[in-house]
């Protein structure tokens, strides 16, 4: 299974939904990067993704986008193959 990285804020409902969707897919190894706890990580996220909102989701080296983007991939049947690596 591909490595999953989530840039999150602890209180963010979309971050929680992203974690729930990944859990429903059997993903247990998720690197969570809390950008509120570490402002340097927030700057890195913005540089890496060009976005300011959370969650920002990477599956392997592929930037999926936010929760809505990942949910759309799932509906299109393209999330499972991405997660499988």
PDB file of N, CA, C and O in Angstrom:
ATOM      1  N   UNK A   1       0.846  -1.180   0.000  1.00  0.00           N
ATOM      2  CA  UNK A   1       0.000   0.000   0.000  1.00  0.00           C
ATOM      3  C   UNK A   1       0.890   1.241   0.000  1.00  0.00           C
ATOM      4  O   UNK A   1       1.919   1.278   0.674  1.00  0.00           O
ATOM      5  N   UNK A   2       0.490   2.237  -0.749  1.00  0.00           N
ATOM      6  CA  UNK A   2       1.255   3.475  -0.859  1.00  0.00           C
ATOM      7  C   UNK A   2       1.229   4.251   0.450  1.00  0.00           C
ATOM      8  O   UNK A   2       0.267   4.172   1.214  1.00  0.00           O
ATOM      9  N   UNK A   3       2.290   4.997   0.697  1.00  0.00           N
ATOM     10  CA  UNK A   3       2.358   5.852   1.876  1.00  0.00           C
ATOM     11  C   UNK A   3       1.388   7.022   1.689  1.00  0.00           C
ATOM     12  O   UNK A   3       1.312   7.613   0.611  1.00  0.00           O
ATOM     13  N   UNK A   4       0.652   7.344   2.749  1.00  0.00           N
ATOM     14  CA  UNK A   4      -0.295   8.452   2.706  1.00  0.00           C
ATOM     15  C   UNK A   4       0.159   9.522   3.693  1.00  0.00           C
ATOM     16  O   UNK A   4       0.464   9.230   4.849  1.00  0.00           O
ATOM     17  N   UNK A   5       0.199  10.755   3.220  1.00  0.00           N
ATOM     18  CA  UNK A   5       0.562  11.898   4.052  1.00  0.00           C
ATOM     19  C   UNK A   5      -0.590  12.891   4.033  1.00  0.00           C
ATOM     20  O   UNK A   5      -1.099  13.253   2.971  1.00  0.00           O
ATOM     21  N   UNK A   6      -0.994  13.326   5.222  1.00  0.00           N
ATOM     22  CA  UNK A   6      -2.058  14.323   5.349  1.00  0.00           C
ATOM     23  C   UNK A   6      -1.532  15.535   6.096  1.00  0.00           C
ATOM     24  O   UNK A   6      -1.036  15.413   7.217  1.00  0.00           O
ATOM     25  N   UNK A   7      -1.639  16.701   5.480  1.00  0.00           N
ATOM     26  CA  UNK A   7      -1.423  17.956   6.190  1.00  0.00           C
ATOM     27  C   UNK A   7      -2.773  18.330   6.780  1.00  0.00           C
ATOM     28  O   UNK A   7      -3.761  18.431   6.053  1.00  0.00           O
ATOM     29  N   UNK A   8      -2.826  18.538   8.100  1.00  0.00           N
ATOM     30  CA  UNK A   8      -4.103  18.717   8.790  1.00  0.00           C
ATOM     31  C   UNK A   8      -4.035  19.834   9.826  1.00  0.00           C
ATOM     32  O   UNK A   8      -2.967  20.340  10.172  1.00  0.00           O
ATOM     33  N   UNK A   9      -5.213  20.191  10.300  1.00  0.00           N
ATOM     34  CA  UNK A   9      -5.395  20.949  11.538  1.00  0.00           C
ATOM     35  C   UNK A   9      -6.284  20.070  12.403  1.00  0.00           C
ATOM     36  O   UNK A   9      -7.225  19.454  11.904  1.00  0.00           O
ATOM     37  N   UNK A  10      -5.993  20.009  13.685  1.00  0.00           N
ATOM     38  CA  UNK A  10      -6.659  19.072  14.587  1.00  0.00           C
ATOM     39  C   UNK A  10      -8.181  19.230  14.594  1.00  0.00           C
ATOM     40  O   UNK A  10      -8.900  18.236  14.691  1.00  0.00           O
ATOM     41  N   UNK A  11      -8.671  20.445  14.496  1.00  0.00           N
ATOM     42  CA  UNK A  11     -10.106  20.710  14.617  1.00  0.00           C
ATOM     43  C   UNK A  11     -10.863  20.642  13.294  1.00  0.00           C
ATOM     44  O   UNK A  11     -12.083  20.808  13.284  1.00  0.00           O
ATOM     45  N   UNK A  12     -10.186  20.406  12.198  1.00  0.00           N
ATOM     46  CA  UNK A  12     -10.762  20.492  10.853  1.00  0.00           C
ATOM     47  C   UNK A  12     -11.692  19.315  10.532  1.00  0.00           C
ATOM     48  O   UNK A  12     -11.251  18.166  10.546  1.00  0.00           O
ATOM     49  N   UNK A  13     -12.979  19.587  10.241  1.00  0.00           N
ATOM     50  CA  UNK A  13     -13.901  18.486   9.929  1.00  0.00           C
ATOM     51  C   UNK A  13     -13.562  17.765   8.617  1.00  0.00           C
ATOM     52  O   UNK A  13     -13.784  16.559   8.509  1.00  0.00           O
ATOM     53  N   UNK A  14     -13.038  18.472   7.636  1.00  0.00           N
ATOM     54  CA  UNK A  14     -12.657  17.819   6.379  1.00  0.00           C
ATOM     55  C   UNK A  14     -11.459  16.904   6.577  1.00  0.00           C
ATOM     56  O   UNK A  14     -11.334  15.880   5.905  1.00  0.00           O
ATOM     57  N   UNK A  15     -10.583  17.273   7.497  1.00  0.00           N
ATOM     58  CA  UNK A  15      -9.451  16.405   7.833  1.00  0.00           C
ATOM     59  C   UNK A  15      -9.958  15.107   8.458  1.00  0.00           C
ATOM     60  O   UNK A  15      -9.472  14.022   8.139  1.00  0.00           O
ATOM     61  N   UNK A  16     -10.936  15.230   9.348  1.00  0.00           N
ATOM     62  CA  UNK A  16     -11.521  14.047   9.985  1.00  0.00           C
ATOM     63  C   UNK A  16     -12.183  13.151   8.935  1.00  0.00           C
ATOM     64  O   UNK A  16     -12.050  11.929   8.983  1.00  0.00           O
ATOM     65  N   UNK A  17     -12.891  13.762   7.995  1.00  0.00           N
ATOM     66  CA  UNK A  17     -13.565  12.990   6.947  1.00  0.00           C
ATOM     67  C   UNK A  17     -12.543  12.289   6.049  1.00  0.00           C
ATOM     68  O   UNK A  17     -12.766  11.161   5.610  1.00  0.00           O
ATOM     69  N   UNK A  18     -11.429  12.958   5.782  1.00  0.00           N
ATOM     70  CA  UNK A  18     -10.378  12.341   4.972  1.00  0.00           C
ATOM     71  C   UNK A  18      -9.821  11.116   5.694  1.00  0.00           C
ATOM     72  O   UNK A  18      -9.622  10.067   5.082  1.00  0.00           O
ATOM     73  N   UNK A  19      -9.572  11.251   6.990  1.00  0.00           N
ATOM     74  CA  UNK A  19      -9.057  10.119   7.765  1.00  0.00           C
ATOM     75  C   UNK A  19     -10.070   8.979   7.782  1.00  0.00           C
ATOM     76  O   UNK A  19      -9.692   7.811   7.693  1.00  0.00           O
ATOM     77  N   UNK A  20     -11.355   9.311   7.897  1.00  0.00           N
ATOM     78  CA  UNK A  20     -12.400   8.276   7.908  1.00  0.00           C
ATOM     79  C   UNK A  20     -12.465   7.544   6.567  1.00  0.00           C
ATOM     80  O   UNK A  20     -12.577   6.319   6.533  1.00  0.00           O
ATOM     81  N   UNK A  21     -12.395   8.291   5.467  1.00  0.00           N
ATOM     82  CA  UNK A  21     -12.436   7.659   4.148  1.00  0.00           C
ATOM     83  C   UNK A  21     -11.236   6.732   3.966  1.00  0.00           C
ATOM     84  O   UNK A  21     -11.378   5.615   3.470  1.00  0.00           O
ATOM     85  N   UNK A  22     -10.068   7.193   4.364  1.00  0.00           N
ATOM     86  CA  UNK A  22      -8.872   6.355   4.249  1.00  0.00           C
ATOM     87  C   UNK A  22      -8.988   5.113   5.126  1.00  0.00           C
ATOM     88  O   UNK A  22      -8.593   4.023   4.713  1.00  0.00           O
ATOM     89  N   UNK A  23      -9.526   5.271   6.331  1.00  0.00           N
ATOM     90  CA  UNK A  23      -9.715   4.119   7.222  1.00  0.00           C
ATOM     91  C   UNK A  23     -10.678   3.108   6.604  1.00  0.00           C
ATOM     92  O   UNK A  23     -10.483   1.900   6.736  1.00  0.00           O
ATOM     93  N   UNK A  24     -11.722   3.603   5.928  1.00  0.00           N
ATOM     94  CA  UNK A  24     -12.679   2.699   5.287  1.00  0.00           C
ATOM     95  C   UNK A  24     -12.041   1.922   4.137  1.00  0.00           C
ATOM     96  O   UNK A  24     -12.553   0.882   3.722  1.00  0.00           O
ATOM     97  N   UNK A  25     -10.920   2.434   3.626  1.00  0.00           N
ATOM     98  CA  UNK A  25     -10.175   1.764   2.557  1.00  0.00           C
ATOM     99  C   UNK A  25      -9.096   0.851   3.122  1.00  0.00           C
ATOM    100  O   UNK A  25      -8.353   0.228   2.363  1.00  0.00           O
ATOM    101  N   UNK A  26      -9.000   0.765   4.454  1.00  0.00           N
ATOM    102  CA  UNK A  26      -8.025  -0.096   5.091  1.00  0.00           C
ATOM    103  C   UNK A  26      -6.664   0.540   5.282  1.00  0.00           C
ATOM    104  O   UNK A  26      -5.698  -0.148   5.611  1.00  0.00           O
ATOM    105  N   UNK A  27      -6.574   1.849   5.079  1.00  0.00           N
ATOM    106  CA  UNK A  27      -5.302   2.542   5.253  1.00  0.00           C
ATOM    107  C   UNK A  27      -5.099   2.797   6.745  1.00  0.00           C
ATOM    108  O   UNK A  27      -5.907   3.469   7.386  1.00  0.00           O
ATOM    109  N   UNK A  28      -4.026   2.260   7.280  1.00  0.00           N
ATOM    110  CA  UNK A  28      -3.751   2.437   8.704  1.00  0.00           C
ATOM    111  C   UNK A  28      -2.489   3.255   8.946  1.00  0.00           C
ATOM    112  O   UNK A  28      -2.329   3.851  10.012  1.00  0.00           O
ATOM    113  N   UNK A  29      -1.601   3.288   7.974  1.00  0.00           N
ATOM    114  CA  UNK A  29      -0.339   4.005   8.137  1.00  0.00           C
ATOM    115  C   UNK A  29      -0.433   5.359   7.435  1.00  0.00           C
ATOM    116  O   UNK A  29      -0.174   5.478   6.238  1.00  0.00           O
ATOM    117  N   UNK A  30      -0.809   6.369   8.211  1.00  0.00           N
ATOM    118  CA  UNK A  30      -0.975   7.720   7.679  1.00  0.00           C
ATOM    119  C   UNK A  30      -0.043   8.650   8.437  1.00  0.00           C
ATOM    120  O   UNK A  30      -0.067   8.703   9.667  1.00  0.00           O
ATOM    121  N   UNK A  31       0.776   9.380   7.697  1.00  0.00           N
ATOM    122  CA  UNK A  31       1.617  10.398   8.319  1.00  0.00           C
ATOM    123  C   UNK A  31       0.781  11.668   8.437  1.00  0.00           C
ATOM    124  O   UNK A  31       0.409  12.270   7.430  1.00  0.00           O
ATOM    125  N   UNK A  32       0.488  12.070   9.667  1.00  0.00           N
ATOM    126  CA  UNK A  32      -0.291  13.282   9.918  1.00  0.00           C
ATOM    127  C   UNK A  32       0.668  14.409  10.260  1.00  0.00           C
ATOM    128  O   UNK A  32       1.494  14.282  11.164  1.00  0.00           O
ATOM    129  N   UNK A  33       0.552  15.513   9.530  1.00  0.00           N
ATOM    130  CA  UNK A  33       1.386  16.682   9.783  1.00  0.00           C
ATOM    131  C   UNK A  33       0.461  17.813  10.181  1.00  0.00           C
ATOM    132  O   UNK A  33      -0.249  18.372   9.344  1.00  0.00           O
ATOM    133  N   UNK A  34       0.470  18.151  11.471  1.00  0.00           N
ATOM    134  CA  UNK A  34      -0.401  19.203  12.009  1.00  0.00           C
ATOM    135  C   UNK A  34       0.258  20.556  11.766  1.00  0.00           C
ATOM    136  O   UNK A  34       1.245  20.899  12.418  1.00  0.00           O
ATOM    137  N   UNK A  35      -0.288  21.318  10.832  1.00  0.00           N
ATOM    138  CA  UNK A  35       0.348  22.586  10.459  1.00  0.00           C
ATOM    139  C   UNK A  35       0.108  23.689  11.477  1.00  0.00           C
ATOM    140  O   UNK A  35       0.794  24.710  11.442  1.00  0.00           O
ATOM    141  N   UNK A  36      -0.845  23.511  12.382  1.00  0.00           N
ATOM    142  CA  UNK A  36      -1.017  24.492  13.460  1.00  0.00           C
ATOM    143  C   UNK A  36       0.042  24.309  14.532  1.00  0.00           C
ATOM    144  O   UNK A  36       0.504  25.281  15.128  1.00  0.00           O
ATOM    145  N   UNK A  37       0.421  23.078  14.774  1.00  0.00           N
ATOM    146  CA  UNK A  37       1.419  22.788  15.795  1.00  0.00           C
ATOM    147  C   UNK A  37       2.822  23.156  15.324  1.00  0.00           C
ATOM    148  O   UNK A  37       3.710  23.413  16.137  1.00  0.00           O
ATOM    149  N   UNK A  38       3.016  23.180  14.006  1.00  0.00           N
ATOM    150  CA  UNK A  38       4.346  23.444  13.458  1.00  0.00           C
ATOM    151  C   UNK A  38       4.237  24.378  12.255  1.00  0.00           C
ATOM    152  O   UNK A  38       4.037  23.917  11.131  1.00  0.00           O
ATOM    153  N   UNK A  39       4.368  25.688  12.479  1.00  0.00           N
ATOM    154  CA  UNK A  39       4.232  26.657  11.383  1.00  0.00           C
ATOM    155  C   UNK A  39       5.197  26.427  10.218  1.00  0.00           C
ATOM    156  O   UNK A  39       4.879  26.779   9.082  1.00  0.00           O
ATOM    157  N   UNK A  40       6.364  25.845  10.479  1.00  0.00           N
ATOM    158  CA  UNK A  40       7.286  25.527   9.388  1.00  0.00           C
ATOM    159  C   UNK A  40       6.663  24.521   8.424  1.00  0.00           C
ATOM    160  O   UNK A  40       6.867  24.595   7.212  1.00  0.00           O
ATOM    161  N   UNK A  41       5.902  23.582   8.981  1.00  0.00           N
ATOM    162  CA  UNK A  41       5.217  22.593   8.145  1.00  0.00           C
ATOM    163  C   UNK A  41       4.132  23.260   7.296  1.00  0.00           C
ATOM    164  O   UNK A  41       3.880  22.844   6.165  1.00  0.00           O
ATOM    165  N   UNK A  42       3.489  24.302   7.849  1.00  0.00           N
ATOM    166  CA  UNK A  42       2.486  25.038   7.074  1.00  0.00           C
ATOM    167  C   UNK A  42       3.133  25.693   5.868  1.00  0.00           C
ATOM    168  O   UNK A  42       2.583  25.654   4.767  1.00  0.00           O
ATOM    169  N   UNK A  43       4.281  26.287   6.066  1.00  0.00           N
ATOM    170  CA  UNK A  43       5.002  26.915   4.953  1.00  0.00           C
ATOM    171  C   UNK A  43       5.430  25.867   3.937  1.00  0.00           C
ATOM    172  O   UNK A  43       5.339  26.095   2.731  1.00  0.00           O
ATOM    173  N   UNK A  44       5.894  24.724   4.416  1.00  0.00           N
ATOM    174  CA  UNK A  44       6.300  23.643   3.512  1.00  0.00           C
ATOM    175  C   UNK A  44       5.101  23.156   2.707  1.00  0.00           C
ATOM    176  O   UNK A  44       5.220  22.910   1.507  1.00  0.00           O
ATOM    177  N   UNK A  45       3.937  23.015   3.364  1.00  0.00           N
ATOM    178  CA  UNK A  45       2.737  22.563   2.664  1.00  0.00           C
ATOM    179  C   UNK A  45       2.370  23.536   1.549  1.00  0.00           C
ATOM    180  O   UNK A  45       2.063  23.116   0.433  1.00  0.00           O
ATOM    181  N   UNK A  46       2.401  24.835   1.847  1.00  0.00           N
ATOM    182  CA  UNK A  46       2.033  25.836   0.848  1.00  0.00           C
ATOM    183  C   UNK A  46       3.005  25.833  -0.330  1.00  0.00           C
ATOM    184  O   UNK A  46       2.597  25.992  -1.481  1.00  0.00           O
ATOM    185  N   UNK A  47       4.289  25.650  -0.038  1.00  0.00           N
ATOM    186  CA  UNK A  47       5.284  25.578  -1.100  1.00  0.00           C
ATOM    187  C   UNK A  47       5.079  24.314  -1.938  1.00  0.00           C
ATOM    188  O   UNK A  47       5.137  24.351  -3.167  1.00  0.00           O
ATOM    189  N   UNK A  48       4.845  23.221  -1.260  1.00  0.00           N
ATOM    190  CA  UNK A  48       4.729  21.924  -1.929  1.00  0.00           C
ATOM    191  C   UNK A  48       3.451  21.802  -2.755  1.00  0.00           C
ATOM    192  O   UNK A  48       3.468  21.217  -3.838  1.00  0.00           O
ATOM    193  N   UNK A  49       2.330  22.355  -2.246  1.00  0.00           N
ATOM    194  CA  UNK A  49       1.033  22.160  -2.902  1.00  0.00           C
ATOM    195  C   UNK A  49       0.518  23.395  -3.626  1.00  0.00           C
ATOM    196  O   UNK A  49      -0.304  23.281  -4.536  1.00  0.00           O
ATOM    197  N   UNK A  50       0.993  24.579  -3.233  1.00  0.00           N
ATOM    198  CA  UNK A  50       0.438  25.812  -3.780  1.00  0.00           C
ATOM    199  C   UNK A  50      -0.913  26.153  -3.191  1.00  0.00           C
ATOM    200  O   UNK A  50      -1.605  27.034  -3.701  1.00  0.00           O
ATOM    201  N   UNK A  51      -1.303  25.467  -2.119  1.00  0.00           N
ATOM    202  CA  UNK A  51      -2.605  25.677  -1.478  1.00  0.00           C
ATOM    203  C   UNK A  51      -2.422  26.025  -0.008  1.00  0.00           C
ATOM    204  O   UNK A  51      -1.407  25.708   0.613  1.00  0.00           O
ATOM    205  N   UNK A  52      -3.455  26.697   0.530  1.00  0.00           N
ATOM    206  CA  UNK A  52      -3.424  27.115   1.931  1.00  0.00           C
ATOM    207  C   UNK A  52      -4.392  26.325   2.809  1.00  0.00           C
ATOM    208  O   UNK A  52      -4.302  26.388   4.035  1.00  0.00           O
ATOM    209  N   UNK A  53      -5.315  25.583   2.198  1.00  0.00           N
ATOM    210  CA  UNK A  53      -6.355  24.899   2.959  1.00  0.00           C
ATOM    211  C   UNK A  53      -5.936  23.482   3.329  1.00  0.00           C
ATOM    212  O   UNK A  53      -5.066  22.884   2.696  1.00  0.00           O
ATOM    213  N   UNK A  54      -6.574  22.968   4.364  1.00  0.00           N
ATOM    214  CA  UNK A  54      -6.356  21.585   4.784  1.00  0.00           C
ATOM    215  C   UNK A  54      -7.673  20.829   4.668  1.00  0.00           C
ATOM    216  O   UNK A  54      -8.743  21.433   4.728  1.00  0.00           O
ATOM    217  N   UNK A  55      -7.601  19.522   4.505  1.00  0.00           N
ATOM    218  CA  UNK A  55      -6.386  18.737   4.395  1.00  0.00           C
ATOM    219  C   UNK A  55      -5.766  18.866   3.012  1.00  0.00           C
ATOM    220  O   UNK A  55      -6.443  19.187   2.035  1.00  0.00           O
ATOM    221  N   UNK A  56      -4.489  18.614   2.952  1.00  0.00           N
ATOM    222  CA  UNK A  56      -3.787  18.400   1.688  1.00  0.00           C
ATOM    223  C   UNK A  56      -3.261  16.977   1.760  1.00  0.00           C
ATOM    224  O   UNK A  56      -2.580  16.601   2.714  1.00  0.00           O
ATOM    225  N   UNK A  57      -3.583  16.196   0.749  1.00  0.00           N
ATOM    226  CA  UNK A  57      -3.380  14.757   0.806  1.00  0.00           C
ATOM    227  C   UNK A  57      -2.405  14.313  -0.283  1.00  0.00           C
ATOM    228  O   UNK A  57      -2.532  14.681  -1.451  1.00  0.00           O
ATOM    229  N   UNK A  58      -1.441  13.518   0.135  1.00  0.00           N
ATOM    230  CA  UNK A  58      -0.510  12.869  -0.795  1.00  0.00           C
ATOM    231  C   UNK A  58      -0.665  11.375  -0.644  1.00  0.00           C
ATOM    232  O   UNK A  58      -0.696  10.851   0.469  1.00  0.00           O
ATOM    233  N   UNK A  59      -0.763  10.690  -1.772  1.00  0.00           N
ATOM    234  CA  UNK A  59      -0.693   9.233  -1.798  1.00  0.00           C
ATOM    235  C   UNK A  59       0.594   8.925  -2.555  1.00  0.00           C
ATOM    236  O   UNK A  59       0.698   9.158  -3.759  1.00  0.00           O
ATOM    237  N   UNK A  60       1.563   8.402  -1.829  1.00  0.00           N
ATOM    238  CA  UNK A  60       2.894   8.280  -2.400  1.00  0.00           C
ATOM    239  C   UNK A  60       3.399   9.680  -2.704  1.00  0.00           C
ATOM    240  O   UNK A  60       3.363  10.551  -1.835  1.00  0.00           O
ATOM    241  N   UNK A  61       3.860   9.904  -3.902  1.00  0.00           N
ATOM    242  CA  UNK A  61       4.327  11.239  -4.312  1.00  0.00           C
ATOM    243  C   UNK A  61       3.257  12.007  -5.093  1.00  0.00           C
ATOM    244  O   UNK A  61       3.515  13.103  -5.591  1.00  0.00           O
ATOM    245  N   UNK A  62       2.052  11.427  -5.200  1.00  0.00           N
ATOM    246  CA  UNK A  62       0.963  12.053  -5.948  1.00  0.00           C
ATOM    247  C   UNK A  62       0.150  12.959  -5.045  1.00  0.00           C
ATOM    248  O   UNK A  62      -0.394  12.512  -4.035  1.00  0.00           O
ATOM    249  N   UNK A  63       0.066  14.238  -5.408  1.00  0.00           N
ATOM    250  CA  UNK A  63      -0.772  15.172  -4.662  1.00  0.00           C
ATOM    251  C   UNK A  63      -2.216  14.980  -5.106  1.00  0.00           C
ATOM    252  O   UNK A  63      -2.572  15.265  -6.249  1.00  0.00           O
ATOM    253  N   UNK A  64      -3.035  14.494  -4.189  1.00  0.00           N
ATOM    254  CA  UNK A  64      -4.438  14.220  -4.476  1.00  0.00           C
ATOM    255  C   UNK A  64      -5.255  15.498  -4.384  1.00  0.00           C
ATOM    256  O   UNK A  64      -6.220  15.672  -5.129  1.00  0.00           O
ATOM    257  N   UNK A  65      -4.879  16.394  -3.478  1.00  0.00           N
ATOM    258  CA  UNK A  65      -5.638  17.617  -3.238  1.00  0.00           C
ATOM    259  C   UNK A  65      -6.251  17.557  -1.858  1.00  0.00           C
ATOM    260  O   UNK A  65      -5.644  17.042  -0.919  1.00  0.00           O
ATOM    261  N   UNK A  66      -7.468  18.087  -1.737  1.00  0.00           N
ATOM    262  CA  UNK A  66      -8.174  18.092  -0.472  1.00  0.00           C
ATOM    263  C   UNK A  66      -9.144  16.925  -0.360  1.00  0.00           C
ATOM    264  O   UNK A  66      -9.123  16.002  -1.174  1.00  0.00           O
ATOM    265  N   UNK A  67     -10.001  16.978   0.671  1.00  0.00           N
ATOM    266  CA  UNK A  67     -10.955  15.890   0.880  1.00  0.00           C
ATOM    267  C   UNK A  67     -11.900  15.736  -0.302  1.00  0.00           C
ATOM    268  O   UNK A  67     -12.136  14.619  -0.762  1.00  0.00           O
ATOM    269  N   UNK A  68     -12.444  16.846  -0.799  1.00  0.00           N
ATOM    270  CA  UNK A  68     -13.386  16.762  -1.922  1.00  0.00           C
ATOM    271  C   UNK A  68     -12.732  16.117  -3.143  1.00  0.00           C
ATOM    272  O   UNK A  68     -13.364  15.335  -3.853  1.00  0.00           O
ATOM    273  N   UNK A  69     -11.465  16.450  -3.380  1.00  0.00           N
ATOM    274  CA  UNK A  69     -10.738  15.861  -4.501  1.00  0.00           C
ATOM    275  C   UNK A  69     -10.572  14.354  -4.308  1.00  0.00           C
ATOM    276  O   UNK A  69     -10.749  13.579  -5.248  1.00  0.00           O
ATOM    277  N   UNK A  70     -10.232  13.944  -3.082  1.00  0.00           N
ATOM    278  CA  UNK A  70     -10.047  12.522  -2.810  1.00  0.00           C
ATOM    279  C   UNK A  70     -11.369  11.781  -2.909  1.00  0.00           C
ATOM    280  O   UNK A  70     -11.409  10.665  -3.426  1.00  0.00           O
ATOM    281  N   UNK A  71     -12.453  12.378  -2.424  1.00  0.00           N
ATOM    282  CA  UNK A  71     -13.771  11.747  -2.513  1.00  0.00           C
ATOM    283  C   UNK A  71     -14.192  11.592  -3.977  1.00  0.00           C
ATOM    284  O   UNK A  71     -14.798  10.584  -4.342  1.00  0.00           O
ATOM    285  N   UNK A  72     -13.877  12.580  -4.814  1.00  0.00           N
ATOM    286  CA  UNK A  72     -14.195  12.498  -6.238  1.00  0.00           C
ATOM    287  C   UNK A  72     -13.394  11.367  -6.897  1.00  0.00           C
ATOM    288  O   UNK A  72     -13.923  10.635  -7.733  1.00  0.00           O
ATOM    289  N   UNK A  73     -12.126  11.228  -6.520  1.00  0.00           N
ATOM    290  CA  UNK A  73     -11.318  10.113  -7.034  1.00  0.00           C
ATOM    291  C   UNK A  73     -11.931   8.776  -6.645  1.00  0.00           C
ATOM    292  O   UNK A  73     -11.960   7.839  -7.442  1.00  0.00           O
ATOM    293  N   UNK A  74     -12.419   8.697  -5.413  1.00  0.00           N
ATOM    294  CA  UNK A  74     -13.031   7.468  -4.940  1.00  0.00           C
ATOM    295  C   UNK A  74     -14.298   7.161  -5.737  1.00  0.00           C
ATOM    296  O   UNK A  74     -14.503   6.024  -6.163  1.00  0.00           O
ATOM    297  N   UNK A  75     -15.134   8.154  -5.936  1.00  0.00           N
ATOM    298  CA  UNK A  75     -16.366   7.954  -6.708  1.00  0.00           C
ATOM    299  C   UNK A  75     -16.066   7.527  -8.139  1.00  0.00           C
ATOM    300  O   UNK A  75     -16.831   6.770  -8.736  1.00  0.00           O
ATOM    301  N   UNK A  76     -14.960   8.007  -8.689  1.00  0.00           N
ATOM    302  CA  UNK A  76     -14.571   7.661 -10.058  1.00  0.00           C
ATOM    303  C   UNK A  76     -13.853   6.315 -10.144  1.00  0.00           C
ATOM    304  O   UNK A  76     -13.507   5.859 -11.234  1.00  0.00           O
ATOM    305  N   UNK A  77     -13.629   5.675  -8.974  1.00  0.00           N
ATOM    306  CA  UNK A  77     -12.955   4.385  -8.962  1.00  0.00           C
ATOM    307  C   UNK A  77     -11.447   4.470  -9.134  1.00  0.00           C
ATOM    308  O   UNK A  77     -10.799   3.479  -9.471  1.00  0.00           O
ATOM    309  N   UNK A  78     -10.886   5.659  -8.904  1.00  0.00           N
ATOM    310  CA  UNK A  78      -9.452   5.834  -9.134  1.00  0.00           C
ATOM    311  C   UNK A  78      -8.634   5.907  -7.843  1.00  0.00           C
ATOM    312  O   UNK A  78      -7.404   5.929  -7.896  1.00  0.00           O
ATOM    313  N   UNK A  79      -9.300   5.946  -6.685  1.00  0.00           N
ATOM    314  CA  UNK A  79      -8.562   6.030  -5.420  1.00  0.00           C
ATOM    315  C   UNK A  79      -7.930   4.688  -5.047  1.00  0.00           C
ATOM    316  O   UNK A  79      -6.766   4.646  -4.648  1.00  0.00           O
ATOM    317  N   UNK A  80      -8.677   3.602  -5.171  1.00  0.00           N
ATOM    318  CA  UNK A  80      -8.152   2.290  -4.770  1.00  0.00           C
ATOM    319  C   UNK A  80      -6.875   1.927  -5.519  1.00  0.00           C
ATOM    320  O   UNK A  80      -5.912   1.492  -4.887  1.00  0.00           O
ATOM    321  N   UNK A  81      -6.828   2.090  -6.850  1.00  0.00           N
ATOM    322  CA  UNK A  81      -5.570   1.780  -7.547  1.00  0.00           C
ATOM    323  C   UNK A  81      -4.401   2.670  -7.092  1.00  0.00           C
ATOM    324  O   UNK A  81      -3.259   2.217  -7.019  1.00  0.00           O
ATOM    325  N   UNK A  82      -4.699   3.927  -6.791  1.00  0.00           N
ATOM    326  CA  UNK A  82      -3.662   4.836  -6.316  1.00  0.00           C
ATOM    327  C   UNK A  82      -3.127   4.376  -4.962  1.00  0.00           C
ATOM    328  O   UNK A  82      -1.918   4.378  -4.731  1.00  0.00           O
ATOM    329  N   UNK A  83      -4.037   3.983  -4.068  1.00  0.00           N
ATOM    330  CA  UNK A  83      -3.646   3.500  -2.749  1.00  0.00           C
ATOM    331  C   UNK A  83      -2.858   2.182  -2.850  1.00  0.00           C
ATOM    332  O   UNK A  83      -1.955   1.928  -2.052  1.00  0.00           O
ATOM    333  N   UNK A  84      -3.208   1.360  -3.831  1.00  0.00           N
ATOM    334  CA  UNK A  84      -2.520   0.084  -3.995  1.00  0.00           C
ATOM    335  C   UNK A  84      -1.077   0.269  -4.443  1.00  0.00           C
ATOM    336  O   UNK A  84      -0.247  -0.630  -4.304  1.00  0.00           O
ATOM    337  N   UNK A  85      -0.794   1.446  -4.982  1.00  0.00           N
ATOM    338  CA  UNK A  85       0.586   1.746  -5.396  1.00  0.00           C
ATOM    339  C   UNK A  85       0.855   1.168  -6.742  1.00  0.00           C
ATOM    340  O   UNK A  85       1.960   1.312  -7.265  1.00  0.00           O
TER     341      UNK A  85
END
